[in-house]
Amino acid sequence: MSRQKKLPPVHEAWLPREHPLHRPRHGRRQLAALVCAVLFFTAPLVSWVFGARPGQLENRPLAAFPSVTEGWGFFTGMNAWATDHLPFRRQAVQSVDALSRGVFGEPARLDGGSHTSPVGAGQVDEKPQIDENVFPAVIEGKGGWLFLGHDVSYRCVPKRSLDEVIAGLRRWRAVVEASGRKFQLVVAPDKSTVYPENLPDAYAGEDCSTKAREEFWKRVPRETGALDMRNQLREVAARNQRPIYHDIDTHWTHEGGITMAYQLAERLEPGATRDWKVRPSRQYPHSADIPDLLGQDRTVPIQAYSLAPDGSDVDNTQFEPSDFHEPLHLESPPKPGMVTRPMRMVGDSFTQFASPYLAATFTDLTIVHPDQVAVDPEAAGRLLAEGEIVTFELSERFVAGGRYPMLDAAVADKAGAILAAHPIR
């Protein structure tokens, strides 16, 4: 019997292609992928060494470098950090948008990012039936108006149902009022809510967002006691004969901020605004947030105002730029026309356009961002416990879309426990 010769061992890539164990080499591809990955993650560091600094491109802060203490979160967070800090990213977005307009006659479908929430702070629902990415980041309206795509997508793809949103807001009211404090809730309307006539005749999500908007404003003010400012904003705009929202920015003007300060003061102390004197003061350019999503650097003119609550010629406003992720504290000596009870406020970017006038209205004011409340509810409870008045200013799109983690009843209960331990009698 002949013995079968044992063949020398060979790499599987050297076997005949028809051999069942044959597997081609991928060394070159793997090397190319490795080089690309190294370039992607090191480009921000190299460009930083040579003086390049990333700019904020979307309507959110740049992603922070992940901490090694986050475990696997360090690796999953690297992608967002590297993407945000890539050099020349704005120029790339501009090029893609220009190419799309030139070839296809329409803006590029750019990912506008999303409102990020702290891990573990919010509610995780099942995967929505509609993919949020089908909605554009920017809606180009009539007369050059730009609208934030989240005005539509957040309504059409909510993270929480409207019943859950209302329950969360009512829970906050309950825990604040149970501690003896006054609770006020302001929902800052979306620009698309106040100026729907400037939206295009047809756009993705028109039906679902319109239906959700109508249901939202029908129920939320009635069932939560929220201050509905839509009519007041339109009246101020008509009186001043100019829009109260910027055409290419998602926020209201300073006139909208003054309107909110006025409404809050009158609710707390009717007649307090009787002698208020408001006059135009300085003008300055402000970087518009929506063009950033298209890679454009455009500004809107800001008209600021002076506010003398006692009717004198002495301006009482304070202009302190802040995003409120670190609490902003503002104090002012009491004058006629001011609210002297300390107020603690949870507010987002709309409050940035109101804080100078709130500082002129309230003698003792501290403002913190909604996301920080969810990050540390106990710390938020201690801050809110410093006030006799607790006011929330929340943006319509984030409320309607259930995007605020602080809407979780568990967050309200944790802060409420601190408030209950320090009641106002």
C-alpha positions in Angstrom: 0.0 0.0 0.0 1.4 3.3 -1.0 1.7 6.1 1.6 0.1 9.5 0.7 2.7 12.2 0.8 2.0 15.0 3.3 2.0 18.3 1.6 3.8 21.2 3.2 1.6 23.7 5.0 0.6 26.7 2.9 -1.3 29.9 3.6 -4.9 29.6 2.7 -4.5 32.4 0.2 -2.1 30.2 -1.8 -4.6 27.4 -2.3 -6.3 27.0 -5.6 -9.4 29.3 -6.0 -11.7 26.3 -6.3 -10.4 24.8 -3.0 -13.1 25.1 -0.3 -10.5 26.5 2.2 -9.2 29.2 -0.2 -9.4 32.7 1.2 -7.9 35.7 -0.6 -5.5 38.0 1.1 -6.8 41.3 2.3 -3.5 42.7 3.6 -3.5 45.6 1.2 -7.1 46.5 1.9 -6.6 46.1 5.6 -3.5 48.3 5.5 -5.3 50.9 3.5 -8.2 50.9 6.0 -5.8 51.2 8.9 -4.0 54.1 7.3 -7.4 55.9 6.7 -8.5 55.3 10.3 -5.2 56.7 11.6 -5.5 59.8 9.4 -9.1 60.3 10.4 -8.5 60.2 14.1 -5.1 62.0 14.1 -6.0 64.8 11.6 -7.8 66.9 14.3 -4.7 66.6 16.5 -2.2 67.4 13.8 -4.3 70.3 12.5 -4.6 71.7 16.1 -0.8 71.6 16.4 -0.5 73.8 13.3 -3.0 76.3 14.5 -6.3 75.1 12.9 -9.2 75.3 15.2 -12.6 73.7 14.6 -15.7 75.9 14.5 -19.2 75.0 15.6 -21.0 73.8 12.5 -24.3 72.6 13.8 -26.8 74.0 16.4 -25.0 72.3 19.3 -21.6 72.3 21.0 -18.7 70.4 19.5 -18.4 66.9 20.8 -15.9 66.7 23.7 -13.0 64.3 23.7 -14.2 61.1 25.4 -12.9 60.2 28.8 -10.9 57.0 29.4 -13.1 56.4 32.5 -16.1 55.8 30.2 -15.0 52.3 29.4 -16.2 51.3 25.9 -17.8 54.7 25.7 -14.2 56.0 25.0 -14.1 54.2 21.7 -17.7 54.8 20.7 -17.2 58.5 21.5 -14.1 58.9 19.4 -16.1 58.9 16.1 -18.2 61.9 17.1 -15.2 63.8 18.4 -13.1 63.2 15.3 -15.9 64.1 13.0 -16.6 67.4 14.7 -13.0 68.3 14.9 -12.0 67.5 11.3 -10.2 70.4 9.7 -11.9 72.1 6.7 -15.2 70.4 7.6 -17.1 73.6 7.0 -15.6 73.9 3.5 -16.5 70.3 2.7 -20.1 70.9 3.6 -20.1 74.1 1.5 -18.7 72.2 -1.5 -21.2 69.3 -1.2 -24.1 71.8 -1.0 -22.8 73.8 -3.9 -22.4 70.6 -6.0 -25.9 69.4 -5.2 -27.4 72.7 -6.1 -25.4 73.0 -9.3 -26.1 69.4 -10.5 -29.5 68.6 -9.1 -30.9 72.0 -8.4 -31.7 71.3 -4.8 -29.8 71.5 -1.5 -27.8 68.6 -0.3 -29.3 66.2 2.2 -27.0 67.0 5.1 -27.1 65.4 8.5 -27.9 68.3 10.8 -27.1 66.2 13.9 -29.5 65.9 16.8 -30.2 67.2 20.2 -28.0 64.9 22.3 -29.0 63.9 25.7 -26.9 62.5 28.6 -26.6 58.7 28.5 -29.1 57.1 30.8 -31.0 60.3 31.6 -33.8 59.9 29.2 -36.3 57.4 28.1 -35.4 54.9 25.4 -38.3 53.9 23.2 -38.6 51.3 20.5 -37.2 52.1 17.1 -39.6 54.6 15.4 -41.4 53.6 12.3 -40.1 56.7 10.4 -36.4 57.2 10.0 -35.6 60.6 11.3 -32.8 60.9 8.7 -35.3 61.2 5.8 -36.0 64.8 7.0 -33.7 67.6 5.8 -31.6 69.5 8.4 -32.8 72.8 6.9 -36.1 73.7 5.3 -35.8 76.5 2.7 -38.9 78.6 2.9 -40.3 81.5 1.0 -38.5 84.9 0.7 -35.2 83.4 1.7 -36.4 82.2 5.1 -34.7 79.2 6.6 -36.3 76.9 9.1 -34.6 74.3 11.3 -35.5 70.8 10.1 -36.1 69.6 13.7 -39.2 71.8 13.8 -40.7 69.1 11.6 -38.7 65.9 12.3 -39.1 66.1 16.1 -42.8 66.3 15.8 -43.1 63.5 13.3 -40.7 61.2 15.1 -41.2 61.9 18.9 -39.3 60.1 21.5 -42.2 60.3 23.9 -45.9 60.5 23.3 -47.8 63.7 24.0 -49.4 62.0 27.0 -46.0 61.2 28.4 -44.8 64.7 27.8 -47.8 66.2 29.5 -47.4 63.8 32.4 -43.7 64.8 32.8 -44.5 68.5 32.8 -47.4 68.1 35.3 -45.1 66.1 37.5 -42.6 69.0 37.6 -45.4 71.4 38.5 -46.6 69.0 41.3 -43.2 68.6 43.0 -42.4 72.4 42.8 -45.8 73.5 44.1 -45.8 70.8 46.8 -42.7 72.6 48.3 -44.6 75.9 48.5 -43.0 77.5 45.5 -44.6 79.2 42.5 -44.2 77.3 39.3 -44.3 78.9 35.8 -43.9 77.2 32.5 -43.2 78.9 29.2 -43.0 77.0 25.9 -41.1 79.1 23.3 -42.9 78.5 20.0 -41.0 77.3 17.0 -40.5 79.8 14.2 -42.5 77.5 11.9 -45.4 77.8 14.4 -45.4 81.6 14.5 -44.7 82.0 10.7 -46.1 79.0 8.9 -46.9 81.2 5.9 -43.1 81.4 5.2 -42.7 77.7 5.0 -42.5 76.2 1.4 -45.8 75.1 -0.2 -44.7 71.5 0.2 -42.0 69.8 2.3 -41.2 66.5 3.9 -43.3 65.9 7.0 -45.8 68.6 6.3 -48.8 66.5 7.2 -47.5 64.8 10.4 -45.8 67.9 11.8 -48.9 70.1 11.2 -51.2 67.6 12.9 -48.8 67.2 15.8 -48.4 71.0 16.2 -52.2 71.5 16.3 -52.6 68.8 18.9 -49.7 70.1 21.0 -51.1 73.7 21.3 -54.6 72.4 21.9 -53.6 70.3 24.9 -50.3 71.5 26.5 -51.3 75.0 27.7 -54.7 73.7 28.9 -53.4 70.6 30.7 -50.1 71.9 32.1 -50.8 75.6 32.7 -48.0 76.6 30.2 -47.9 80.2 29.1 -49.0 80.4 25.4 -47.1 83.3 23.9 -48.1 82.9 20.3 -50.7 85.7 20.2 -48.5 88.1 22.2 -45.6 87.5 19.9 -47.7 88.2 16.8 -49.1 91.3 18.4 -45.6 92.7 19.2 -44.5 91.9 15.7 -47.5 93.7 14.2 -47.0 96.7 16.4 -43.3 97.0 15.5 -44.0 96.2 11.9 -41.2 93.6 11.7 -40.9 89.9 12.3 -40.2 88.8 15.9 -38.1 85.8 14.6 -35.0 86.1 12.5 -35.4 85.0 8.9 -32.3 82.8 8.9 -32.0 82.0 12.6 -34.3 79.7 14.6 -34.7 82.0 17.6 -36.8 85.0 18.4 -35.4 88.5 18.5 -34.7 90.5 21.6 -38.2 91.7 21.3 -39.3 88.2 21.9 -37.2 88.0 25.0 -38.7 91.2 26.3 -42.1 89.9 25.6 -41.4 86.8 27.7 -40.0 88.9 30.6 -43.1 91.1 30.5 -45.5 88.1 30.6 -43.6 86.5 33.5 -43.6 89.7 35.5 -47.3 90.4 34.9 -48.2 86.9 35.9 -46.3 87.1 39.2 -47.2 90.7 40.1 -50.0 92.2 38.0 -49.3 95.8 37.2 -45.6 95.5 37.9 -44.7 96.5 34.3 -46.9 99.7 34.3 -43.9 102.1 34.5 -41.4 100.1 32.4 -39.5 102.1 29.9 -38.0 100.2 27.0 -35.8 101.9 24.5 -33.5 100.7 21.6 -29.9 100.6 22.6 -27.0 99.0 20.7 -26.9 97.0 17.5 -24.5 94.1 16.8 -24.2 91.2 14.4 -25.0 87.7 15.6 -23.9 84.5 13.9 -27.1 82.8 12.5 -27.4 79.1 13.5 -29.3 77.6 10.6 -26.9 78.6 7.8 -24.2 76.8 9.8 -25.9 73.6 8.9 -25.3 74.4 5.2 -21.6 75.3 5.9 -22.4 79.0 5.5 -21.2 81.8 7.8 -24.0 84.4 7.9 -25.1 86.9 10.5 -28.3 88.5 11.5 -28.5 92.1 12.9 -29.4 92.2 16.6 -31.3 95.2 18.0 -30.8 95.2 21.8 -32.8 97.4 24.2 -32.5 99.1 27.5 -35.1 98.4 30.2 -35.8 100.7 33.2 -38.4 99.0 35.3 -39.0 102.1 37.4 -39.6 104.3 34.4 -36.3 106.3 34.8 -33.6 106.8 32.2 -31.3 104.3 34.0 -30.9 101.0 32.1 -31.1 98.0 34.4 -30.3 95.3 31.8 -27.2 93.0 32.2 -25.7 91.3 29.1 -23.9 88.2 30.2 -23.3 85.7 27.4 -24.0 82.1 28.6 -25.4 78.8 27.3 -26.4 78.0 30.9 -24.6 74.7 31.0 -22.9 76.4 33.9 -25.6 78.1 35.9 -25.7 81.9 35.3 -26.5 84.0 38.4 -27.6 87.6 38.0 -28.4 90.1 40.8 -29.7 93.6 40.8 -30.7 96.1 43.6 -34.5 96.3 44.0 -36.3 99.0 42.2 -40.0 99.8 41.6 -41.3 97.5 38.8 -39.1 94.6 39.8 -39.9 91.2 41.2 -38.0 90.9 44.5 -38.7 87.2 45.2 -35.7 85.0 44.1 -36.3 83.1 40.9 -34.6 80.0 39.7 -35.0 79.2 36.0 -34.4 76.3 33.7 -34.0 77.8 30.2 -32.4 77.0 26.8 -31.2 79.1 23.9 -34.4 81.1 23.7 -33.6 82.5 27.2 -30.3 83.8 25.9 -32.3 86.4 24.1 -34.3 87.2 27.2 -31.7 87.1 30.0 -30.7 90.8 29.9 -34.3 91.8 30.4 -35.0 89.1 33.1 -32.0 90.5 34.9 -33.7 93.9 34.8 -36.9 92.4 36.1 -35.8 90.1 38.9 -33.5 91.1 41.7 -32.2 87.5 42.2 -32.0 85.2 39.2 -30.2 82.0 38.4 -30.6 80.1 35.0 -29.5 76.6 34.2 -29.8 74.5 31.0 -32.5 71.7 30.8 -29.9 69.1 30.0 -28.0 69.8 33.2 -31.1 69.1 35.2 -31.1 65.6 33.8 -27.4 65.1 34.3 -27.6 65.8 38.1 -31.2 66.1 39.3 -30.0 66.5 43.0 -27.8 69.4 42.1 -30.7 70.9 40.1 -33.0 70.4 43.1 -30.6 72.3 45.3 -30.4 75.2 42.9 -34.1 75.4 42.5 -34.6 75.2 46.2 -32.8 78.6 46.4 -35.8 80.3 44.8 -39.3 81.1 45.8 -40.3 81.1 42.1 -39.3 78.3 39.7 -39.7 79.0 36.0 -39.1 76.7 33.0 -38.6 78.0 29.5 -38.6 75.1 27.1 -38.5 75.1 23.2 -41.6 73.7 21.5 -39.7 71.3 19.2 -37.9 69.6 22.1 -41.1 69.4 24.2 -43.3 68.2 21.3 -40.7 65.7 20.3 -40.2 64.5 23.9 -36.4 65.2 23.5 -35.8 66.7 27.0 -34.4 64.0 29.3 -35.7 66.0 32.3 -39.3 65.1 31.2 -38.7 61.7 32.8 -40.8 61.6 36.0 -37.8 60.0 37.8 -35.8 63.2 37.2 -38.5 65.4 38.6 -38.9 63.1 41.6 -35.2 63.3 42.5 -35.2 67.1 42.3 -38.5 67.2 44.0 -37.1 65.3 47.0 -34.6 68.1 47.5 -37.3 70.7 47.2 -39.5 68.9 49.7 -36.6 68.9 52.2 -36.4 72.7 51.9 -40.1 73.9 51.7 -41.3 77.5 51.5 -44.0 78.3 54.0 
